[in-house]
């Protein structure tokens, strides 16, 4: 026993771990998708700002050319124009499918266009290697602020700049020119180290916060989905127990739900000989047979838009005309009864059985509703219900016995045989009829 319990616990633990692992993988994939999409959108914004910003500097140089020649530098204007063209190419490439899928490539091209183009042009045309202590920090801080994801990408950008800066000095065997007289190489590298460190740290912390928020939101969505599934299951279970209108009212009110219906038709059915059969076959086989038969009856009740009330042992109870009143309640219940006979005959043939069904029907006023606080069901009360039950218990196996009230509503549509006067417990002598079949349309037209 304990071994079985331990095996079940282990299997449950493994199942939960696998489910958690699957959810984690889905969450990680969703986060990566969100991060790539975020990078793409922010790159668009950053490129637009950079394009506009460079245009202002180009305009400033052009103004100096016309009005302040002492401040104008042609090389700087060339640098701005080449940077602007490079960023424009980045912006166009970002619209292509490849770079929409891999925006990190544009990120690198963008960052290095702004940081490396000036130093390359200065090296080629001015013959000097000089770190841009204003442009580089502005670029690194700007990208960290507007694109605070993929801290590794930011670090790669920064390392690329310094590798080029140091490497070009080694290749050309030429020392760099310090941007100011008070700065040396050690101070420059320390200064840029802290600039890059602050940028990367801020991106890392922001992304960590975003990941935590994404995980929390993802877990909440899973919880809401699970809640919706459980609510749907509860709703479906409730509708299997109660009519939809009653279930809705029960959720709105905790009081007694009972209504009087002036006219409804009630059907009781009992499988003849099932009690004796239960003594000969295993209980599980008996319940399985009963479930198959009652499932067929449930389908018929749905087909005829009737309300199944309950099953008691091998007895089946259904009503027509409530909770939504209908004029043809007696006709619907009669059709249900005839179909029950046909379905049982078909079931006997397919399963090699010899079951018979005894059915009783009565029509009249009833009270229907839900009472109690626990394990409630939608039930019926009244003399009409009691008489319908007597019609079944005093009936003939294989027949459908109805009262005079039901007969008067159906006599023009169905074939009946008068059974005569029978003694009904609690009511004395009553005249009853046996429902046989529908009257054909040809007979109706002839009459």
N, C-alpha and C positions, 0 to 999 in steps of 0.2 A: 504493500500500500504506500509506504513512505517513498520507496524507489520510484513508483509511478508519479507521486506528487513532485518529487525532485526533478524527474524528467520533464514533467509539464512546466515546472518553473523555469528550468533551463531553456526549454524550447521557447517559452514566452519571453525570456530575457534576450535570447538570440534574435527573435523576431523584432523586439523593440529596438535592439541595437542596429539591425539592418534597416529598419524604418527610419531611425534617426540618421543613419549614415546617408540614406537616399535623400532625405530632406535636406541634410547639410550640403550634399552635392548640388542639389537643385538650387538651394539658396546661394551657394558660391557662384554657380553659373549665372544666375539672375543678377547678382551683384556685379560680376565682370561685365555683363551686358550693359547694366546701368552706367558703370564707370566709363566704358568706351563711348557710350552715347553722350555722357556728360562732357568728356574730353572733346568730342567732336563739336558740340554746341559752343563750349567756351573758347575753342580755337577760332571759331567763326567770329565771335565777339572780339577776341584779342587781336585778330588780324585786321578787323575793321578799325579798331581803335589805333593800331599801329600805322595803318595806311593813312588815316586822317592826321595822326600826330606828325608823321614824316612830311606830309604835305604842308603843315604849318612851318616846319623848319626850312623846307625848300622855298616857301614863300618869303621867309625871313631873309634867306641868302639872296634871293632875287631883289628884294627891297634894298639890301645893302649894296648890291651891284649898281643900282641906279642912284641911291641917295647917300650911301656911306661906304665909299670905296675902300677906306682904310680898314673896315671890318670884314670885307668880302674876301673869301678864299675859294678859289675855283675847285680845288681838290675836295673840299668839304661838300660843295654842291654836287660834284660828281658822285661822292660817296652816298649822299642822301638819295640821289636819283637811282643809283644801282640798287640800293636797299629797297626803295619803293617798288622798283620793277620785280625784285626778288620776292617781296611780300605779295605782290599782285599775282605772280606765278603760283605761289603757295595757296592763295585764296581760290584760284581757278582749279588747281589740282585737288583741293579739298572737296570739290563738287563731283569728282569722278568716283566710280564705284570702288575702285581699289583703295583709295585714300579714305573713303567713308568707312571702309572696313578696318583699315589700319591708320587711324589718325595720328598715332604716335610718331610715324615717319615725318609727317608735316610738322609736328611739334619740334622735332630736332632741326629740320631744315629752317623753320621759322626762327628758332632761337639762335642758331648759328649764323643765319643771314644778318641778324641785327648785331651780333657780337663780333663775328670774324671778318665780315666784309670790310669794315673800316681798317682793321689792323693789316689785312692783306693788301689793300690799296696803298696804305701808307708805306708798307714795306717795299712794294714794287715801284711806286712812283716817287715817294719822298725819301726812300732809303733809310727809314727809321722804324724800330720796333718799340712800340709804346703801349702799355696797358691803359685801357679806358676805365679809369676809376669812377667815372660818372655813368657811362653808358652800360657797363656790365652790371653793377648793382641795380640800376633802374630796370634792366631787362629781367634779372633774376627775381627781384621783388615783385615786379608787375606780373610775371607769369605765375609766381607762387600765390599771388593774391587772386588772380582771375581764373587760374587753372589749378586748384589745390587738390589734384589727384596724381597718382603715379610718382611718388617722391623719388623712386629709382630713376625715372625719366628726367627729372630735374637735375639729379646728381650727375647723370650721364652728360647732360648738356653742359654743366659747369666744368666737369673734368675734361670734356672735349676742348673747351676754350683754353684751359691752362696747359693741357698737353700740347696744343698748337703753339701757345705763347712761349713755352719753354723749348719745344722742339724746333721752332724756327730760329731761335737763337743758336741752338746747337748746330743746325744744318748750315746756317750762314756764318757761323763762328763770329757772331757779332753780339755784343752786349746790348741789352734793352735800354732805351732812354726813359728815365723816370718822369712821370707826368708833372712832378713838382720838385723843387730843390730840397725840401725837407723829407722826402720819401726815399727809402732804399728798398732793395729786394725783400729783405726780411719783413719790413713793415708792410710792404705791399701784399705779400702772401698771408700775413697774419690778418690784415684787414679783409682781404677777400675770403679767407677761411671763415671768419665769423659771419660775413654776409651770407655765404653759401650755407653755413650751418643753420643760421636762423631761418633761411628760406626753406631748407629741407625739413627742418624740425616742424615748422608750422604746417607744411603740407602733410607730413606724417601724422601729426596730431589731428588735423582736420579730417584726414581720411579715416583714421581710427574712429573718430567720433561718428562719421558718416556710416562706417561699417556697423557700428553698434546700433545706430538708429535704423539702418536698413534691416538688421537682424530682428530688432524689436518689432518693426512694422511687418516684417515677413511672418514672425510668430503670431502676431495679432491677426493677420490675414488668414493664416492656417486655423487659428482658433475660431474666427468668424465663420470660415468654411465648415469646420467641424460642427459648430453650433447650428449652422443652417441645415446641415445634413441631419443632425439629431432632431432639430425642430420638425423637419420634413418627415422623419421616421415617426416622431411622436404624433404628428398630425395625421399621418396615414394610419397609425395604430388606432388613434381616437376615432377616425372615420370608419374603421372596421368594426368599432363597437357601437357607435352612435350615428344617427343620420346627420348630414352636414349642418342643417339648420339648427338642430339640437346641440351639436357640438359647439357651434358658434355662440349660442345663447349661454351654454354652460360655462364657457370661458369668460363671459361678460358678467355672470351672476353666480352667486353661491347659494341662492335660495332653492326652494322646491320648484322643479320644472314639470308641470302637469297641465295638459290641455284636454278639453272635452271635444270630441268629434261626433257630430250628430249621426253620421253614417259611415261605416267602413266594413270591409269584408275580411274575416279572419279565417285562416286555414291551419288546421292541425293535421300532421301526417305521422304515421307510425309504421315501422317496418315489421311486418308480421313474421313471427318465428325467430326474430333476431336474438331474443333472450335465450331460447332453447339452443340456438346455434353457438352462443357464447360459452356454453358449458362443454362444447365439443372441440373447439379450436383454441389455440393460444390467445391470450388477451391482446398481444401486439398485432396479430393477424386480424383479429376482430376489429380493433380500432382502425387499422389500415383500410379494411373494407368499408367501414362506416364513414371514414374520411373521404373516400372516393365517391361514395353515394351522395353525401351531403355537399361535396364540392360541386357535383353536377347540379344539385338543387340550388346552390348559391348562384351558379351561372344563369340558371333559369330565372331566379328572382331579379338578377340584374337585367336580363333580357326584357322582362315584362315590367321593369321599373317598380318593383315591389320592395317592401321593407322587411328584411329578415329580422325576426325578434330574437329567437334563441333556439338552442337545441337542448333537450333534456333526455339524456341517455340516447335511445334510438328514435326519439320523437323530434319532429321538426315543426317550427311555428313561423308563419309568415303572415303579413297583413297588407292589404291594399286600401289606399285612400288616405293615408297619413304617412309622415307628418304634413305632406302637401296634399290637400283634398283633391279628388278627381271624380268626375261624373261616371266614368266607366270602371269603377273599382271592382264591381262584381264580375264583369266580363274579364278583366285582367286576372283575377284570382282563379276564375274557371279555366282560362287558358293555361295558367300555371299548373293547375291540378292535372289536366289532360297531358301536358308535356312531362310532368313527373312520372306518370304511368309509362309513357313511351320511353323515357330515358332509363327507367329501371328495367324495362323489358330488354332494352339494348345492352345494358350493363350485365344482365343475367346471361345473355348470349355470349358476350365477350369474355366473361369470367367463369362460365360454367356454374352458375348459381340458380337458385329457384326462389328468390325473394319475391314477396308480395307486399304491396303497400295499401294501407287503409287510411283514407282521407276523409276529413269532416270539415264542412264550411258553414259559416253562419254570417249573417249581415245584421248590423244594427249599430247603436251608439256605443262608444267606448271612451275611456279615459286613458291617455297615453302620456308617458313622461319618464323622468328620472328621479329616483328617491334615494336617500341615504348619502353617506359620505365616502364610502370605500367600495371598490369593486362594483361600481354602479353599472347598470345596463338600461337600455331603453325598453320599457315593458308596457303591457296593456292590462287594464282592469275593467271589470264590469260583467254584467250578466251575458252580454253578447260573446265574450271570450269564453265563459264557462260552458255555454251551450255549444260553441264550436268544438270545444274539447270533448263534450259528450257525443257530438256527431261522429267524431273519430273513434272514441272508445266503444260506442254502440254500433259502429259500422260493420260492414262486411268486407273481409279481405279481398283486395283487388278492386274495390269499388270506391266511388266518391259520393258520400252522403251529404245532402244539403237540407237546410230548413226551408219552411214555406216562405220566409222572408227573402231568402236568396233565390228560391225558385221563381218567385213573382218577377224578379228583376231579369232573369235569364231565360224564361220559358220561350220567348220569341226568337232566341238565338241558338239554343242548344236542344239536344234530344235528351229527354228525361224518362225515367221509369218510376212510377209511383210505388214506393215501398209500402206505404200505408201507415197505420198508427203503431208507434213503438213507445214503450215506457222508458222515460228518461229519468234517471236518478236526480231528485231535487226539483224536477219540473213536471212530473206526471206524464200523461200521454201526449205525444206530439206526432204530427203528420210530417213525414220526411220523403225525400225524393233521391233517386240515384242518377247522377249526371253521367251520361254515356258518351256523347260526342257533340261536335258542332253541327248545326243545321247547314247543309250545303247551300251555296248561293243560288243554285238552280231551284232548289225547293222553295227558298224565300221568294224568288221572282214568280214562281208558279202560284204561290199563295197570294 
